């Protein structure tokens, strides 16, 4: 797991009703009481500042009883416990409380432990764990709820591991990100390979081509600005939320696709009507569950629409622009974009101080398209 900034701003005001003072409940399960007391001591002040409630139990049965009494947001489970193992407890939590963030703690990192436990956990932390890493991991785990507000969608994303390559990809990506000798190409290869596998499984290969085109264009738009590696990775993962919809709610997603195609309107508007959220937010939430860096998570979560209050042309803004220009280099740019219209928000670009670069960006998009047609789309504009 790589250390990442723990700042997770909420999703757009139009759909966010989360209060800043919301309490987050975190349950720690470990048969070693000394470890639990050490964790409590390390986190006590940060928990008070972050409005966390910390709960500690020493066995799986007590943990399940506690979960039945009140809702929790995050659970951290030791892999090796007597009576009920961490793996068994995680499986029960996955079945009974699918919307919770599940984190595995273990001092044994052998392949057997990872093979049996990782498919049930969203993230893995090796013991003994660094205090700052633990704080950051919990910050991010609690913060991702601001991306996806609907409980039923959090359960849809977090409750099943039907994308079997997800845990392996999480381990590989985070290991590469924490390796100072690994290049951005190394990480991009991991991501691209996994998207290709997942896309073939549910026959959505067009996602790979579109995501890759948007990612490459977004990196060009950023130029030498920081965040180029982040935007490349985010762009190649941006449509993972569509894979979730297609795999776990295929009938509703098929209706969303056909509605978008018939009306020549953005797919995300049909998703909002049918799911109450977009594939961007679902995808960002999933990547947050896996513990990817928050800049990548936020870029994926906000790649479809301008971010309210944004002032910097960052990876998320570049991905928003590149998706529209990859779809159509001559897409209109309007001061106010009406509902169901496919257009760049010119006032947003002015706020970010980059509107004057739009014509140059259009030329780059045309050059990268090679003068041919835009990449295959699942809908008029995803």
Phi, psi and omega in degrees: 000135180264145176291136183222155176300145186257016180272110178244094178293153180291162176291179188307147183300336184298331182239000185264127175235019182283132177273140183300333184267011179305135178275137176249128180260130183236129181248126177253133181232115180204134181286349179266105183295331179295321178294318179298318179295324178294318178296317179299318180295318182293323188262352190306307183292316181296324179295320178296318180291333186259005182059047175257145167254120180261128179236142185228129175223161187250005178205162185293321180298317178295323179299315180295322176297317181295321180294330180286338183279324183203156182286144175236155180263323185221142173230134176244124190235132173285137185290326187247100177226148176289169179064285177243119181288162177300323179297315179296318179296316179299323179295319178294319179295319178300321181285318187269329185224066188295342182277355181282149172279124185250122182236131180264132174249132180202138173270357179245114185253027179294162183297327181297318179295313181297321183294322183272331188260324185299325177298344181258347183249150176276328182217164181226134176234127178280141176260145354289144185256148177293137184299316181293323177297319179296316179298314182294319178300317180288323174305311183290321179296321178285328185285334185293343178298333177294341179281320186231105189274338186277121182302321183294329178284324175298323177291321178299317183284314189270344188275343184231148176246050181290343173268090192295339182276354184301308181299319179296318179297319178303312181298314183294317181294312183293325175296319180292320180294331181270355180269114183295343181265355180276135180271166177296332178295324177299312180295317181299323179297319179299312182296313183298319180298318183291319177299320180297317179297309182297319182296319180294325182301318182248020172057049175235050184297337180299333179300319183298314182296315182293317181295319180295318179297316179294321180296315181294320179293318180300320179295322176295321181294324179289335180063233182267007178293154176295151180105002181299317179294319179298318184289328177295314179293314181299318180297322181284344177254001193297333185255017179299334177297328176294325177296321178296311179301314184293326183277327190247348174216060190298323182291313179296320181292324177297321177296318179298317179297312182293323177298317180295317181293317181294318183270357183049045182238163182301138179300323185296334177289322175293323177297319179300319181292323187267327184248341185081007178198170182252164177295337177294314180291321177297316179295317178298319178298316179300314180294327174294320176302320182284352177084020176291158182305143187297330179296323177289316179302312182292323178297318178293315184296334187240023185281352183265335186220155174300144179272125180301128177084000181292145180229356185235137176279094185248195183300318180296317179294319179298322180290323176300312181292316185294326179297320179288319181286329176291327176292316181201108181302338180257022180303139182299153173240118186239148177294326176224119184269115180289162178302143177069005177270148176254101185200154173283142177275100185292324179296325176296316179295324177295318179300323180279353178076027183235007183300329182291347181267359189300315181296322175298320179295323178298318180296320178297318180297319178295317180298317181291331177283349178069023180078001181267196181281162179292158178305149179304135181244148174285336181208180182308316170199122184287000000 
